[in-house]
Amino acid sequence: MVTVGVDMAAEAARTAVAWLDWHDGCARLVNVRTGAGDDVIVEAAMEAGKAAIDCPLGWPERFVDFVTAHRAGHVQVPDGLAGRDWRRDLAWRVTDQVVHAQTGLTPLSVSADRIGHATMRCAALLAELARRGQPVDRRGGGAVVEVYPAACLKQWGLPHRGYKRAANLAGLGELVDRLREAAPWLDLGGHEPLCRASDDATDAVISALAARASALGLATVPAGNQAQAAATEGWIALPTTPLNSLVP
Protein backbone atom coordinates (compact mmCIF):
# COMPACT_ATOMS: atom_id res chain seq x y z
CA MET A 1 0.00 0.00 0.00
CA VAL A 2 1.08 3.55 -0.74
CA THR A 3 -0.50 6.26 1.40
CA VAL A 4 -0.31 9.96 0.66
CA GLY A 5 -0.39 12.87 3.06
CA VAL A 6 -1.23 16.41 1.99
CA ASP A 7 -0.45 19.42 4.17
CA MET A 8 -2.85 21.76 2.41
CA ALA A 9 -2.53 25.53 2.19
CA ALA A 10 -4.39 28.05 0.07
CA GLU A 11 -1.43 28.31 -2.30
CA ALA A 12 1.23 25.89 -3.50
CA ALA A 13 4.00 27.73 -1.63
CA ARG A 14 2.98 26.30 1.77
CA THR A 15 1.59 22.97 0.52
CA ALA A 16 3.46 19.68 0.88
CA VAL A 17 2.74 16.14 -0.27
CA ALA A 18 4.35 12.96 1.12
CA TRP A 19 4.24 9.39 -0.21
CA LEU A 20 4.75 6.41 2.15
CA ASP A 21 5.30 2.92 0.74
CA TRP A 22 4.27 0.22 3.23
CA HIS A 23 5.85 -3.20 2.84
CA ASP A 24 7.97 -5.84 4.61
CA GLY A 25 7.46 -4.40 8.08
CA CYS A 26 8.45 -0.84 7.24
CA ALA A 27 7.13 2.39 5.83
CA ARG A 28 9.49 4.13 3.42
CA LEU A 29 9.16 7.80 2.55
CA VAL A 30 9.59 7.48 -1.20
CA ASN A 31 8.95 11.14 -1.98
CA VAL A 32 8.00 14.42 -0.36
CA ARG A 33 7.25 17.57 -2.30
CA THR A 34 6.95 21.10 -0.99
CA GLY A 35 5.43 23.86 -3.08
CA ALA A 36 2.94 21.33 -4.43
CA GLY A 37 0.44 22.52 -7.02
CA ASP A 38 -3.04 21.19 -7.70
CA ASP A 39 -1.87 18.72 -10.34
CA VAL A 40 0.58 17.10 -7.94
CA ILE A 41 -2.10 16.65 -5.28
CA VAL A 42 -4.69 15.24 -7.67
CA GLU A 43 -2.30 12.77 -9.28
CA ALA A 44 -1.02 11.65 -5.87
CA ALA A 45 -4.56 11.06 -4.59
CA MET A 46 -5.49 9.21 -7.77
CA GLU A 47 -2.64 6.73 -7.35
CA ALA A 48 -2.69 6.28 -3.56
CA GLY A 49 -4.31 3.48 -1.62
CA LYS A 50 -5.52 6.24 0.69
CA ALA A 51 -4.84 9.98 0.77
CA ALA A 52 -5.15 12.10 3.91
CA ILE A 53 -5.64 15.86 3.65
CA ASP A 54 -4.87 18.27 6.46
CA CYS A 55 -7.68 20.65 5.60
CA PRO A 56 -11.41 20.88 6.33
CA LEU A 57 -13.43 19.12 3.63
CA GLY A 58 -16.52 21.27 4.16
CA TRP A 59 -18.23 24.01 6.15
CA PRO A 60 -20.54 23.74 9.18
CA GLU A 61 -24.11 22.99 8.12
CA ARG A 62 -25.46 25.72 10.38
CA PHE A 63 -23.00 28.22 8.91
CA VAL A 64 -24.17 27.37 5.39
CA ASP A 65 -27.79 27.81 6.52
CA PHE A 66 -26.86 31.10 8.21
CA VAL A 67 -25.23 32.53 5.07
CA THR A 68 -28.18 31.43 2.96
CA ALA A 69 -30.62 33.05 5.38
CA HIS A 70 -28.53 36.22 5.55
CA ARG A 71 -28.54 36.51 1.79
CA ALA A 72 -32.33 36.40 1.87
CA GLY A 73 -32.46 38.82 4.82
CA HIS A 74 -34.04 36.37 7.25
CA VAL A 75 -31.39 35.62 9.90
CA GLN A 76 -32.89 34.56 13.22
CA VAL A 77 -31.02 33.92 16.44
CA PRO A 78 -32.32 30.76 18.16
CA ASP A 79 -34.28 31.41 21.34
CA GLY A 80 -32.13 31.32 24.44
CA LEU A 81 -28.85 31.73 22.56
CA ALA A 82 -26.70 34.78 21.99
CA GLY A 83 -23.12 35.84 21.49
CA ARG A 84 -20.49 33.12 21.68
CA ASP A 85 -22.97 30.31 22.35
CA TRP A 86 -24.80 31.10 19.13
CA ARG A 87 -21.66 31.62 17.04
CA ARG A 88 -20.05 28.37 18.19
CA ASP A 89 -22.25 26.20 15.99
CA LEU A 90 -21.62 28.58 13.08
CA ALA A 91 -17.87 28.42 13.53
CA TRP A 92 -17.34 24.76 14.49
CA ARG A 93 -18.34 21.66 12.60
CA VAL A 94 -19.54 18.57 14.44
CA THR A 95 -16.14 16.95 13.93
CA ASP A 96 -14.33 20.00 15.34
CA GLN A 97 -16.37 19.72 18.52
CA VAL A 98 -15.69 15.98 18.75
CA VAL A 99 -11.95 16.50 18.31
CA HIS A 100 -11.97 19.20 20.98
CA ALA A 101 -13.84 16.93 23.40
CA GLN A 102 -11.48 13.98 22.79
CA THR A 103 -8.11 15.76 22.59
CA GLY A 104 -8.52 19.22 24.10
CA LEU A 105 -7.24 20.71 20.83
CA THR A 106 -9.29 23.24 18.88
CA PRO A 107 -9.15 22.91 15.08
CA LEU A 108 -9.10 26.14 13.12
CA SER A 109 -12.58 27.30 12.17
CA VAL A 110 -13.24 26.94 8.44
CA SER A 111 -15.95 29.59 8.61
CA ALA A 112 -14.16 32.10 10.84
CA ASP A 113 -10.44 31.70 10.09
CA ARG A 114 -8.14 32.03 7.08
CA ILE A 115 -8.11 28.24 6.68
CA GLY A 116 -11.30 28.83 4.71
CA HIS A 117 -9.10 29.84 1.77
CA ALA A 118 -7.41 26.42 1.83
CA THR A 119 -10.81 24.74 1.98
CA MET A 120 -11.92 26.60 -1.14
CA ARG A 121 -8.90 25.17 -2.94
CA CYS A 122 -9.55 21.73 -1.47
CA ALA A 123 -13.19 21.79 -2.61
CA ALA A 124 -12.06 22.26 -6.20
CA LEU A 125 -9.59 19.38 -5.89
CA LEU A 126 -12.25 17.07 -4.46
CA ALA A 127 -14.50 17.96 -7.39
CA GLU A 128 -11.68 17.12 -9.81
CA LEU A 129 -11.12 13.75 -8.16
CA ALA A 130 -14.84 13.01 -8.47
CA ARG A 131 -14.78 13.97 -12.13
CA ARG A 132 -11.95 11.48 -12.64
CA GLY A 133 -13.99 8.70 -11.09
CA GLN A 134 -12.48 8.61 -7.60
CA PRO A 135 -15.06 8.09 -4.82
CA VAL A 136 -15.11 11.17 -2.60
CA ASP A 137 -16.77 10.68 0.77
CA ARG A 138 -16.18 13.54 3.20
CA ARG A 139 -16.76 11.10 6.05
CA GLY A 140 -13.48 9.42 5.06
CA GLY A 141 -14.78 6.30 3.37
CA GLY A 142 -13.59 7.12 -0.13
CA ALA A 143 -10.30 8.05 -1.77
CA VAL A 144 -9.48 10.78 0.77
CA VAL A 145 -9.85 11.33 4.47
CA GLU A 146 -9.52 14.52 6.53
CA VAL A 147 -6.84 14.56 9.21
CA TYR A 148 -5.40 16.92 11.82
CA PRO A 149 -1.66 16.30 12.35
CA ALA A 150 -1.45 17.96 15.77
CA ALA A 151 -4.24 15.72 17.08
CA CYS A 152 -2.59 12.65 15.54
CA LEU A 153 0.69 13.49 17.25
CA LYS A 154 -1.06 13.98 20.58
CA GLN A 155 -2.90 10.67 20.20
CA TRP A 156 0.45 8.97 19.54
CA GLY A 157 2.16 10.61 22.52
CA LEU A 158 4.45 12.79 20.42
CA PRO A 159 5.16 16.56 20.60
CA HIS A 160 2.27 18.39 18.95
CA ARG A 161 3.12 22.02 19.63
CA GLY A 162 6.10 24.32 19.16
CA TYR A 163 7.44 22.99 15.85
CA LYS A 164 5.82 25.36 13.35
CA ARG A 165 7.60 28.08 11.38
CA ALA A 166 11.29 28.93 11.02
CA ALA A 167 11.56 30.25 14.58
CA ASN A 168 10.88 26.74 15.92
CA LEU A 169 13.34 24.64 13.91
CA ALA A 170 14.72 23.17 17.14
CA GLY A 171 11.23 21.98 18.06
CA LEU A 172 10.78 20.52 14.60
CA GLY A 173 14.06 18.65 14.93
CA GLU A 174 12.97 17.29 18.30
CA LEU A 175 9.69 16.11 16.78
CA VAL A 176 11.52 14.25 14.00
CA ASP A 177 13.84 12.67 16.59
CA ARG A 178 10.89 11.55 18.72
CA LEU A 179 9.07 10.23 15.67
CA ARG A 180 12.08 8.15 14.62
CA GLU A 181 12.38 6.75 18.15
CA ALA A 182 8.67 5.89 18.32
CA ALA A 183 8.60 4.41 14.82
CA PRO A 184 11.99 2.83 13.99
CA TRP A 185 10.24 1.15 11.06
CA LEU A 186 9.67 4.55 9.43
CA ASP A 187 12.44 5.16 6.86
CA LEU A 188 12.70 8.85 5.97
CA GLY A 189 15.75 8.13 3.80
CA GLY A 190 17.20 11.05 1.90
CA HIS A 191 14.13 13.15 2.66
CA GLU A 192 14.92 13.48 6.37
CA PRO A 193 16.80 16.81 5.96
CA LEU A 194 13.74 18.34 4.31
CA CYS A 195 11.51 17.07 7.12
CA ARG A 196 13.84 18.72 9.61
CA ALA A 197 13.77 21.99 7.67
CA SER A 198 10.08 22.16 6.72
CA ASP A 199 7.15 21.68 9.09
CA ASP A 200 4.97 21.45 5.98
CA ALA A 201 6.89 18.36 4.86
CA THR A 202 6.71 16.81 8.33
CA ASP A 203 2.97 17.46 8.60
CA ALA A 204 2.55 15.79 5.21
CA VAL A 205 4.38 12.71 6.55
CA ILE A 206 2.20 12.68 9.68
CA SER A 207 -0.85 12.91 7.44
CA ALA A 208 0.38 9.96 5.36
CA LEU A 209 0.73 7.94 8.58
CA ALA A 210 -2.82 8.92 9.52
CA ALA A 211 -4.00 7.82 6.07
CA ARG A 212 -2.67 4.36 6.90
CA ALA A 213 -4.60 4.36 10.19
CA SER A 214 -7.79 5.26 8.36
CA ALA A 215 -7.23 2.64 5.66
CA LEU A 216 -6.79 -0.06 8.31
CA GLY A 217 -9.91 0.98 10.23
CA LEU A 218 -7.78 2.26 13.11
CA ALA A 219 -9.23 5.77 13.19
CA THR A 220 -12.46 7.34 14.34
CA VAL A 221 -15.48 7.40 12.04
CA PRO A 222 -18.73 9.33 12.52
CA ALA A 223 -21.36 7.48 14.51
CA GLY A 224 -25.11 7.89 14.72
CA ASN A 225 -26.32 11.37 13.91
CA GLN A 226 -22.73 12.53 13.37
CA ALA A 227 -22.69 10.78 9.99
CA GLN A 228 -25.30 13.05 8.43
CA ALA A 229 -23.38 16.21 9.29
CA ALA A 230 -20.02 14.64 8.37
CA ALA A 231 -21.28 13.82 4.87
CA THR A 232 -21.23 17.53 4.02
CA GLU A 233 -18.99 19.06 6.71
CA GLY A 234 -16.17 16.52 6.61
CA TRP A 235 -14.82 14.34 9.40
CA ILE A 236 -11.40 14.43 11.09
CA ALA A 237 -10.15 10.86 11.48
CA LEU A 238 -8.32 10.49 14.80
CA PRO A 239 -6.01 7.47 15.26
CA THR A 240 -7.41 5.06 17.82
CA THR A 241 -4.40 2.79 18.31
CA PRO A 242 -0.67 3.24 18.98
CA LEU A 243 1.65 4.21 16.14
CA ASN A 244 3.17 0.75 15.97
CA SER A 245 -0.24 -0.68 15.00
CA LEU A 246 0.36 0.70 11.51
CA VAL A 247 3.30 -1.59 10.75
CA PRO A 248 2.51 -4.04 7.92
Disulfide bonds with the S-S distance in Angstrom:
none
